[in-house]
Amino acid sequence: MIMNMSHSFRFTSASVIATCCLLSGGPGRADDIAEVKATIAAFHQALAALDIAKIDALWAHDDTVMDKEPLAKSTTLGWSGTRKNFEGLFAAASTISVKPSEGPNVQVRGDIAYSTGVGLSEATFKTFPAFSADVYEADVFEKRDGKWVYVVHAAYALPK
């Protein structure tokens, strides 16, 4: 099971990065990299605040969005389903925190950016056991109307 999950994880991460490389243009500017890093930090802060309005501001709102959270068994496609997942998470959680330990490692090519990183994710819930794990995040962003927004977020709990 862990071998299959590890293989799937490597394949998914490699696919995300390869797709970004193929679709993107020239090298990233330092200000774009800083803006993407700020978007990632804002996402972690929105999770900690359990604030759906802050999540709304950071994501594209269309059917191209893909999201895979550490406790989810599958990827959610489209903004509508992704938003519902965050609403459910926030209703169930008492606290959430993400403390980056590696990265984010950001690459920008034109209006596409991608990032990888690892962070300690912890959550307590109202009715089920707490969660604590190092989580690998692979993200894809698009610059829309001058602002970097999430279009793909894939987060996987790493084996202990």
C-alpha positions in Angstrom: 0.0 0.0 0.0 2.7 2.5 1.0 4.7 1.5 -2.2 1.6 2.2 -4.4 0.9 5.4 -2.6 4.6 6.5 -2.9 4.6 5.6 -6.6 1.3 7.4 -7.2 2.6 10.4 -5.2 5.8 10.6 -7.3 3.9 10.2 -10.5 1.4 12.9 -9.6 4.1 15.4 -8.5 6.2 14.7 -11.6 3.1 15.1 -13.8 2.2 18.4 -12.2 5.7 19.8 -12.7 6.2 18.4 -16.2 2.9 19.9 -17.3 3.9 23.3 -15.9 7.2 23.2 -17.6 5.6 22.4 -21.0 3.0 25.1 -20.7 5.1 27.9 -19.4 7.4 30.5 -20.8 10.5 32.3 -19.6 12.2 32.5 -16.2 10.4 33.9 -13.2 10.9 37.4 -11.8 11.8 37.8 -8.2 8.6 39.8 -7.5 6.5 37.0 -9.0 8.2 34.4 -6.8 7.7 36.6 -3.8 4.0 37.0 -4.7 3.5 33.3 -5.1 5.2 32.7 -1.7 2.9 35.3 -0.2 -0.1 33.5 -1.7 1.0 30.2 -0.1 1.5 31.9 3.3 -1.9 33.5 3.0 -3.4 30.0 2.3 -1.8 28.6 5.4 -3.1 31.6 7.4 -6.6 31.2 6.0 -6.6 27.5 7.1 -5.5 28.5 10.6 -8.2 31.2 10.7 -10.8 28.6 9.5 -11.9 31.5 7.1 -13.7 30.5 3.9 -13.7 34.1 2.6 -9.9 34.2 2.8 -9.8 30.8 0.9 -12.2 32.2 -1.7 -9.8 35.1 -2.4 -6.8 32.7 -3.1 -8.4 30.3 -5.6 -9.5 30.3 -9.2 -13.3 29.9 -9.3 -13.8 27.6 -12.3 -13.8 23.9 -13.4 -10.0 23.8 -13.9 -9.4 23.7 -10.2 -8.0 20.5 -8.6 -7.6 19.9 -4.9 -6.3 16.9 -2.9 -6.0 17.4 0.9 -4.0 15.1 3.2 -7.1 13.3 4.7 -9.0 13.1 1.4 -9.0 9.7 -0.5 -9.4 11.4 -3.9 -8.9 14.6 -5.8 -11.7 17.1 -6.1 -12.2 18.6 -9.5 -13.7 22.1 -9.9 -14.1 25.1 -7.6 -17.6 24.2 -6.4 -16.5 20.9 -4.9 -13.3 22.3 -3.6 -15.1 25.1 -1.8 -17.5 22.6 -0.3 -14.6 20.5 1.0 -13.1 23.6 2.7 -16.5 24.4 4.2 -16.8 20.9 5.6 -13.2 21.0 6.9 -13.8 24.3 8.7 -17.1 23.0 10.2 -15.4 19.9 11.5 -12.1 21.5 12.7 -11.4 23.3 16.0 -7.8 24.2 15.0 -5.6 23.9 11.9 -1.9 24.9 11.6 0.7 24.4 8.9 4.3 25.2 9.8 6.6 25.0 6.7 9.8 23.1 7.2 11.0 23.0 3.6 10.2 25.5 0.9 8.2 26.7 -0.6 10.3 26.0 -3.7 8.8 28.2 -6.4 9.3 28.4 -10.1 7.5 30.9 -12.3 7.2 30.7 -16.1 5.1 33.5 -17.6 1.6 33.4 -16.0 2.1 29.9 -14.6 3.9 29.1 -11.3 4.4 25.9 -9.4 5.7 25.2 -5.9 6.6 22.3 -3.7 7.2 22.2 0.0 6.9 20.3 3.2 5.3 21.4 6.4 4.1 20.1 9.7 0.3 20.0 9.5 -1.8 19.7 12.6 -5.5 19.8 13.2 -7.9 19.1 16.0 -11.5 18.2 15.3 -14.7 18.4 17.1 -15.8 14.8 16.7 -12.8 12.7 15.5 -9.1 12.2 16.3 -6.5 14.9 15.8 -4.2 14.9 12.8 -0.5 15.6 12.8 1.9 14.8 10.0 4.6 16.2 7.7 2.7 17.0 4.6 4.2 17.4 1.1 2.4 20.1 -0.9 2.6 20.5 -4.7 0.8 23.5 -6.1 0.1 25.2 -9.4 -0.9 28.8 -9.7 -2.0 31.0 -12.6 -1.7 34.8 -12.7 -5.2 36.1 -13.4 -6.0 39.8 -13.4 -2.5 40.5 -12.0 -3.0 38.2 -9.0 -1.6 34.6 -8.4 -4.4 32.1 -7.6 -4.4 28.4 -6.9 -5.5 26.1 -9.7 -4.0 22.9 -8.3 -3.2 22.0 -4.7 -2.1 18.4 -3.9 -1.2 17.7 -0.2 0.0 14.3 0.9 0.8 13.1 4.4 4.3 11.6 4.4 4.9 8.2 6.0 6.3 8.4 9.5 
